[in-house]
Amino acid sequence: MNVSGYYTAADAKNRINKKSIVKPGNYLVYNQSNGMINVTTKKGIPGSWINPTDNKKESVTPPVYHTVVKGDTVLELAIKYGTTQEDIKKWNNLNNKYLIIVGQKLRVK
């Protein structure tokens, strides 16, 4: 399994500024910092920083949708579905998180 390589340990931790792909094979540890590991194929020469959690398989759950009925509010939907108002706003590109319309289909999880 390929793992993303990054420029710095901070990049690996935040999964930003991808540098390369670390392919399966034999590597040496050059350095470790904040749980991130710098691996190299040549002793004494730094390679790519990796985040060891990048190769863990994340469970992917399909989105859940709710059709708005009279009386629904974003806050109540967030509580009902165990999420936040901000997530509902983001998932549905709502300009005003308090304005929803009866019959509107919203992603709620």
Backbone as CSV, one residue per row, in Angstrom:
resi,resn,N_x,N_y,N_z,CA_x,CA_y,CA_z,C_x,C_y,C_z
1,MET,0.836,-1.175,0.000,0.000,0.000,0.000,0.882,1.241,0.000
2,ASN,0.623,2.165,-0.895,1.356,3.431,-0.948,0.921,4.329,0.207
3,VAL,1.859,5.131,0.712,1.583,6.096,1.771,2.070,7.448,1.286
4,SER,1.328,8.506,1.609,1.743,9.844,1.194,3.000,10.268,1.921
5,GLY,3.920,10.911,1.184,5.113,11.504,1.770,4.930,13.007,1.832
6,TYR,5.532,13.648,2.837,5.364,15.086,3.032,6.722,15.754,3.245
7,TYR,6.746,17.087,3.099,7.987,17.842,3.254,8.473,17.905,4.696
8,THR,7.562,18.139,5.639,7.960,18.285,7.045,7.075,17.409,7.929
9,ALA,7.500,17.243,9.200,6.703,16.479,10.151,5.357,17.157,10.374
10,ALA,5.352,18.496,10.418,4.097,19.243,10.600,3.159,19.016,9.407
11,ASP,3.731,18.989,8.200,2.929,18.725,7.010,2.308,17.331,7.088
12,ALA,3.107,16.350,7.516,2.601,14.976,7.621,1.478,14.903,8.643
13,LYS,1.651,15.588,9.761,0.640,15.565,10.814,-0.668,16.172,10.320
14,ASN,-0.567,17.256,9.538,-1.748,17.957,9.043,-2.179,17.511,7.651
15,ARG,-1.420,16.578,7.077,-1.703,16.041,5.741,-1.816,17.148,4.679
16,ILE,-0.804,18.025,4.662,-0.750,19.103,3.670,0.592,19.078,2.954
17,ASN,0.684,19.754,1.835,1.932,19.861,1.062,2.534,18.493,0.750
18,LYS,1.747,17.652,0.110,2.230,16.316,-0.230,3.462,16.423,-1.112
19,LYS,4.472,15.636,-0.806,5.735,15.658,-1.539,5.801,14.528,-2.559
20,SER,5.394,13.356,-2.142,5.555,12.187,-2.991,4.715,11.049,-2.431
21,ILE,4.843,9.920,-3.047,4.212,8.704,-2.553,5.325,7.759,-2.121
22,VAL,5.213,7.256,-0.900,6.179,6.279,-0.401,5.612,4.911,-0.748
23,LYS,6.301,4.231,-1.656,5.835,2.933,-2.134,6.312,1.819,-1.201
24,PRO,5.623,0.703,-1.193,6.067,-0.407,-0.356,7.507,-0.791,-0.679
25,GLY,8.246,-1.159,0.331,9.637,-1.559,0.140,10.407,-1.438,1.432
26,ASN,11.719,-1.413,1.348,12.571,-1.310,2.535,13.029,0.120,2.735
27,TYR,12.814,0.634,3.936,13.190,1.999,4.272,13.919,2.031,5.595
28,LEU,14.710,3.066,5.787,15.391,3.319,7.052,14.729,4.532,7.685
29,VAL,14.664,4.538,9.018,14.126,5.703,9.718,15.254,6.716,9.865
30,TYR,15.056,7.902,9.332,16.055,8.961,9.434,15.807,9.812,10.678
31,ASN,14.531,10.098,10.984,14.204,10.958,12.115,12.751,10.700,12.511
32,GLN,12.407,11.061,13.769,11.032,10.983,14.240,10.708,12.270,14.970
33,SER,9.487,12.776,14.785,9.067,14.000,15.452,7.549,14.033,15.566
34,ASN,7.062,14.238,16.773,5.609,14.344,17.022,4.819,13.177,16.434
35,GLY,5.367,11.986,16.506,4.671,10.817,15.988,4.818,10.608,14.491
36,MET,5.448,11.570,13.808,5.675,11.448,12.371,7.071,10.863,12.157
37,ILE,7.265,10.188,11.044,8.523,9.488,10.796,9.095,9.926,9.451
38,ASN,10.395,10.233,9.425,11.076,10.538,8.175,11.760,9.260,7.725
39,VAL,11.326,8.744,6.577,11.906,7.498,6.069,12.740,7.790,4.833
40,THR,13.779,6.984,4.668,14.699,7.181,3.551,15.145,5.828,3.013
41,THR,15.543,5.837,1.773,16.071,4.601,1.182,17.588,4.564,1.281
42,LYS,18.229,5.721,1.602,19.685,5.794,1.697,20.088,6.285,3.078
43,LYS,20.898,5.512,3.749,21.330,5.838,5.106,21.957,7.227,5.153
44,GLY,21.499,8.044,6.145,22.069,9.358,6.370,21.504,10.470,5.512
45,ILE,20.597,10.135,4.608,20.003,11.155,3.738,18.505,11.213,4.031
46,PRO,18.000,12.393,4.425,16.572,12.478,4.738,15.708,12.157,3.525
47,GLY,14.555,11.609,3.821,13.613,11.263,2.750,12.304,11.999,2.929
48,SER,11.216,11.270,2.921,9.884,11.852,3.071,9.366,11.616,4.480
49,TRP,8.662,12.629,4.996,7.959,12.456,6.263,6.665,11.713,5.981
50,ILE,6.333,10.779,6.848,5.072,10.069,6.695,4.274,10.166,7.991
51,ASN,2.971,10.048,7.857,2.067,9.998,8.985,1.637,8.539,9.096
52,PRO,2.055,7.845,10.161,1.746,6.412,10.263,0.261,6.101,10.189
53,THR,-0.590,7.076,10.499,-2.025,6.814,10.437,-2.576,6.925,9.023
54,ASP,-1.767,7.368,8.049,-2.234,7.475,6.667,-2.590,6.117,6.075
55,ASN,-1.983,5.058,6.568,-2.251,3.751,5.970,-3.354,2.989,6.704
56,LYS,-3.962,3.612,7.713,-5.091,2.974,8.375,-6.322,3.195,7.524
57,LYS,-7.073,2.142,7.338,-8.286,2.265,6.541,-9.359,2.942,7.390
58,GLU,-9.921,3.992,6.825,-10.995,4.690,7.503,-12.316,4.104,7.026
59,SER,-13.240,3.941,7.971,-14.542,3.449,7.563,-15.292,4.592,6.891
60,VAL,-15.784,4.297,5.730,-16.502,5.302,4.971,-17.992,4.990,5.087
61,THR,-18.714,5.921,5.679,-20.145,5.732,5.798,-20.836,6.666,4.800
62,PRO,-21.855,6.184,4.174,-22.534,7.021,3.188,-23.248,8.191,3.877
63,PRO,-23.425,9.293,3.164,-24.123,10.428,3.755,-25.582,10.087,4.057
64,VAL,-26.131,10.793,5.038,-27.531,10.627,5.422,-28.259,11.917,5.059
65,TYR,-29.446,11.785,4.480,-30.226,12.951,4.069,-31.554,12.993,4.821
66,HIS,-32.062,14.194,4.989,-33.339,14.426,5.669,-34.138,15.412,4.835
67,THR,-35.408,15.115,4.627,-36.288,16.049,3.929,-36.973,16.923,4.975
68,VAL,-36.808,18.217,4.838,-37.307,19.178,5.819,-38.835,19.159,5.847
69,VAL,-39.372,19.093,7.075,-40.814,19.203,7.288,-41.079,20.437,8.140
70,LYS,-42.332,20.884,8.140,-42.713,22.068,8.902,-42.281,21.906,10.355
71,GLY,-41.605,22.913,10.859,-41.154,22.905,12.248,-39.698,22.488,12.435
72,ASP,-39.074,21.894,11.408,-37.660,21.501,11.510,-36.781,22.738,11.634
73,THR,-35.732,22.611,12.429,-34.697,23.645,12.496,-33.351,22.958,12.319
74,VAL,-32.372,23.724,11.896,-31.040,23.163,11.701,-30.489,22.652,13.040
75,LEU,-30.733,23.389,14.109,-30.258,22.958,15.432,-30.873,21.616,15.813
76,GLU,-32.186,21.473,15.650,-32.841,20.211,16.000,-32.322,19.052,15.145
77,LEU,-32.105,19.324,13.857,-31.574,18.274,12.977,-30.161,17.883,13.395
78,ALA,-29.343,18.877,13.758,-27.975,18.584,14.199,-27.995,17.697,15.440
79,ILE,-28.866,18.021,16.383,-28.967,17.217,17.611,-29.478,15.819,17.288
80,LYS,-30.532,15.749,16.476,-31.142,14.458,16.119,-30.149,13.520,15.449
81,TYR,-29.301,14.077,14.563,-28.386,13.237,13.791,-26.960,13.229,14.339
82,GLY,-26.753,13.856,15.509,-25.438,13.810,16.161,-24.349,14.539,15.405
83,THR,-24.669,15.690,14.851,-23.685,16.476,14.124,-23.771,17.930,14.587
84,THR,-23.242,18.850,13.810,-23.275,20.266,14.195,-24.016,21.078,13.140
85,GLN,-24.492,22.238,13.555,-25.140,23.147,12.619,-24.158,23.559,11.520
86,GLU,-22.907,23.790,11.909,-21.894,24.212,10.931,-21.669,23.148,9.862
87,ASP,-21.649,21.872,10.273,-21.471,20.806,9.276,-22.652,20.763,8.314
88,ILE,-23.862,20.871,8.846,-25.037,20.869,7.974,-24.984,22.050,7.011
89,LYS,-24.581,23.202,7.518,-24.457,24.390,6.668,-23.437,24.145,5.550
90,LYS,-22.291,23.576,5.913,-21.217,23.327,4.944,-21.626,22.278,3.911
91,TRP,-22.180,21.154,4.362,-22.547,20.069,3.448,-23.598,20.496,2.430
92,ASN,-24.428,21.470,2.819,-25.548,21.865,1.970,-25.387,23.245,1.343
93,ASN,-24.204,23.824,1.495,-23.921,25.155,0.943,-25.002,26.172,1.313
94,LEU,-25.366,26.163,2.585,-26.389,27.097,3.050,-25.741,28.443,3.348
95,ASN,-26.302,29.502,2.786,-25.798,30.843,3.087,-26.209,31.268,4.479
96,ASN,-27.393,30.879,4.871,-27.899,31.214,6.192,-28.318,29.900,6.839
97,LYS,-27.590,29.468,7.852,-27.855,28.149,8.438,-29.215,28.056,9.115
98,TYR,-29.883,29.178,9.313,-31.186,29.148,9.962,-32.343,29.147,8.970
99,LEU,-32.047,29.292,7.666,-33.093,29.352,6.655,-33.131,28.046,5.873
100,ILE,-34.117,27.219,6.208,-34.339,25.982,5.461,-35.807,25.980,5.036
101,ILE,-36.106,25.242,3.985,-37.426,25.291,3.373,-38.076,23.908,3.420
102,VAL,-39.364,23.874,3.739,-40.112,22.619,3.748,-39.941,21.938,2.390
103,GLY,-39.629,20.648,2.435,-39.402,19.877,1.207,-37.955,19.828,0.769
104,GLN,-37.129,20.689,1.352,-35.704,20.724,1.002,-35.023,19.465,1.516
105,LYS,-34.183,18.872,0.697,-33.424,17.675,1.085,-32.061,18.126,1.569
106,LEU,-31.748,17.836,2.843,-30.488,18.262,3.446,-29.640,17.050,3.815
107,ARG,-28.354,17.175,3.579,-27.422,16.184,4.114,-27.245,16.507,5.590
108,VAL,-27.463,15.508,6.440,-27.408,15.733,7.879,-26.350,14.894,8.589
109,LYS,-25.669,14.052,7.839,-24.621,13.222,8.442,-23.685,12.733,7.369
